[in-house]
Amino acid sequence: MKSEQYAGKAAVVTGASAGIGEGIALELARRGADVILVARRSELLGQLARRIESEGGRATPVPCDVTDEASIKALVRQVRQQFGKIHLLVNNAGKELAKPLQVTKSQDVRELLEVNVVAVAEVTRRFLALLSKGSAVVNLASAAGITGAAGLSAYAASKGAVIALTKSLAKELAGRGIRVNSVAPAMVRTEMAERMLGKLTPEQAAELEAAHPLGFGTPADVASGVAFLGSDEAAWITGHTLVIDGGFLSA
Ligand SMILES: NC(=O)c1ccc[n+]([C@@H]2O[C@H](COP(=O)([O-])OP(=O)(O)OC[C@H]3O[C@@H](n4cnc5c(N)ncnc54)[C@H](OP(=O)(O)O)[C@@H]3O)[C@@H](O)[C@H]2O)c1
């Protein structure tokens, strides 16, 4: 079903080539947005754009590495030329680091923070000129960033930083009428989740799934929360972290 909630509005989704980002892009397109698909794997972006167009939506793939300054600048330039302003920026691109701290190298932590934190700040900063009153930013945090998680300390720290960044930017940008929120999913079945689950024994994986009263989530479960926070229906919500977790944190 196609709604017109985002009709005439452009939305940038980073990490749109797979998993949750792909789900967010599909949901926004189904709600009428012009979606700008951002990630490094251009073939996957092209496939998703064709799928969105086959459903009657509009999508523009823009290959970009969000850790590369020149790549971000080229992305923002293209979006400015093609769309002028954007209504929504979704900072979804991210990576995991599933290792106990004692076997984690500092270089691994730096590379993780570069994608999960520095790129969120940098992509947002570069898009500020294209955001105006009524527009929104939604960042992908994680339940791990709220509770912490054994074996995921650096990842949890990076997502805790996303929550703090979200709250701070919400205060900084409120005067311009720009809202900034985040979502904090628990385990959602994606390539990333499969890599993390692959490090567990079958018993540990079953235990983790049982800790989610509604089971593991899907990208679509997260996408509807992101679409809500980015829409005018959330006009008085900023600085918030929406937990989307199948009951994980309350279990
Ligand atoms: N899955 C979960 O259980 C879960 C739970 C909580 C939070 N999250 C968060 O949700 C977000 C999406 O996770 P996911 O599970 O969908 O992960 P995923 O399946 O591994 O997909 C990650 C996406 O990020 C993109 N990406 C990574 N590095 C990039 C870079 N340097 N430049 C541009 N794009 C980059 C990847 O595209 P390319 O490889 O094509 O560049 C891909 O599209 C992440 O921020 C993650 O931390 C996930």
The ligand as an SDF file (V2000), in Angstrom:
LIG
                    3D

 48 52  0  0  0  0  0  0  0  0999 V2000
   21.1180   -5.9960   12.9370 N   0  0  0  0  0  0  0  0  0  0  0  0
   20.9830   -5.7260   14.2140 C   0  0  0  0  0  0  0  0  0  0  0  0
   20.6680   -6.6120   15.0260 O   0  0  0  0  0  0  0  0  0  0  0  0
   21.1840   -4.3030   14.7120 C   0  0  0  0  0  0  0  0  0  0  0  0
   20.7790   -4.0100   16.0240 C   0  0  0  0  0  0  0  0  0  0  0  0
   20.9390   -2.7260   16.4950 C   0  0  0  0  0  0  0  0  0  0  0  0
   21.4740   -1.7460   15.6880 C   0  0  0  0  0  0  0  0  0  0  0  0
   21.8710   -2.0370   14.4260 N   0  0  0  0  0  0  0  0  0  0  0  0
   22.4360   -0.9660   13.6090 C   0  0  0  0  0  0  0  0  0  0  0  0
   21.6450   -0.7940   12.4560 O   0  0  0  0  0  0  0  0  0  0  0  0
   22.4550   -0.3530   11.3770 C   0  0  0  0  0  0  0  0  0  0  0  0
   22.2880   -1.2920   10.2000 C   0  0  0  0  0  0  0  0  0  0  0  0
   22.6740   -2.5800   10.6180 O   0  0  0  0  0  0  0  0  0  0  0  0
   22.4470   -3.8850    9.7240 P   0  0  0  0  0  0  0  0  0  0  0  0
   22.2380   -5.0010   10.6650 O   0  0  0  0  0  0  0  0  0  0  0  0
   21.4820   -3.6160    8.6520 O   0  0  0  0  0  0  0  0  0  0  0  0
   23.9320   -4.0470    9.1190 O   0  0  0  0  0  0  0  0  0  0  0  0
   24.4420   -4.7190    7.7580 P   0  0  0  0  0  0  0  0  0  0  0  0
   23.4730   -5.7480    7.2890 O   0  0  0  0  0  0  0  0  0  0  0  0
   25.8470   -5.1460    8.0180 O   0  0  0  0  0  0  0  0  0  0  0  0
   24.4400   -3.4800    6.7630 O   0  0  0  0  0  0  0  0  0  0  0  0
   25.3040   -2.3980    7.0290 C   0  0  0  0  0  0  0  0  0  0  0  0
   25.0980   -1.3260    5.9920 C   0  0  0  0  0  0  0  0  0  0  0  0
   26.0270   -0.2590    6.2610 O   0  0  0  0  0  0  0  0  0  0  0  0
   26.7400    0.0220    5.0650 C   0  0  0  0  0  0  0  0  0  0  0  0
   28.0700    0.5330    5.3710 N   0  0  0  0  0  0  0  0  0  0  0  0
   28.9930    0.0020    6.2060 C   0  0  0  0  0  0  0  0  0  0  0  0
   30.1270    0.7290    6.1630 N   0  0  0  0  0  0  0  0  0  0  0  0
   29.9080    1.7460    5.2850 C   0  0  0  0  0  0  0  0  0  0  0  0
   30.6990    2.8050    4.8100 C   0  0  0  0  0  0  0  0  0  0  0  0
   31.9570    2.9920    5.2340 N   0  0  0  0  0  0  0  0  0  0  0  0
   30.1610    3.6560    3.9170 N   0  0  0  0  0  0  0  0  0  0  0  0
   28.8870    3.4960    3.4750 C   0  0  0  0  0  0  0  0  0  0  0  0
   28.0850    2.5030    3.9030 N   0  0  0  0  0  0  0  0  0  0  0  0
   28.5980    1.6250    4.7860 C   0  0  0  0  0  0  0  0  0  0  0  0
   26.7750   -1.2910    4.2920 C   0  0  0  0  0  0  0  0  0  0  0  0
   26.8930   -1.0500    2.9120 O   0  0  0  0  0  0  0  0  0  0  0  0
   28.2040   -1.3250    2.0050 P   0  0  0  0  0  0  0  0  0  0  0  0
   28.9050   -2.5060    2.5600 O   0  0  0  0  0  0  0  0  0  0  0  0
   27.6010   -1.5560    0.6510 O   0  0  0  0  0  0  0  0  0  0  0  0
   28.9810   -0.0580    2.0770 O   0  0  0  0  0  0  0  0  0  0  0  0
   25.3760   -1.8270    4.5860 C   0  0  0  0  0  0  0  0  0  0  0  0
   24.4480   -1.2560    3.6960 O   0  0  0  0  0  0  0  0  0  0  0  0
   23.8860   -0.2870   11.9070 C   0  0  0  0  0  0  0  0  0  0  0  0
   24.1860    1.0240   12.3370 O   0  0  0  0  0  0  0  0  0  0  0  0
   23.8310   -1.2240   13.1090 C   0  0  0  0  0  0  0  0  0  0  0  0
   24.8310   -0.9470   14.0450 O   0  0  0  0  0  0  0  0  0  0  0  0
   21.7410   -3.3020   13.9120 C   0  0  0  0  0  0  0  0  0  0  0  0
  1  2  1  0
  2  3  2  0
  2  4  1  0
  4  5  1  0
  4 48  2  0
  5  6  2  0
  6  7  1  0
  7  8  2  0
  8  9  1  0
  8 48  1  0
  9 10  1  0
  9 46  1  0
 10 11  1  0
 11 12  1  0
 11 44  1  0
 12 13  1  0
 13 14  1  0
 14 15  2  0
 14 16  1  0
 14 17  1  0
 17 18  1  0
 18 19  2  0
 18 20  1  0
 18 21  1  0
 21 22  1  0
 22 23  1  0
 23 24  1  0
 23 42  1  0
 24 25  1  0
 25 26  1  0
 25 36  1  0
 26 27  1  0
 26 35  1  0
 27 28  2  0
 28 29  1  0
 29 30  1  0
 29 35  2  0
 30 31  1  0
 30 32  2  0
 32 33  1  0
 33 34  2  0
 34 35  1  0
 36 37  1  0
 36 42  1  0
 37 38  1  0
 38 39  2  0
 38 40  1  0
 38 41  1  0
 42 43  1  0
 44 45  1  0
 44 46  1  0
 46 47  1  0
M  CHG  2   8   1  16  -1
M  END
$$$$
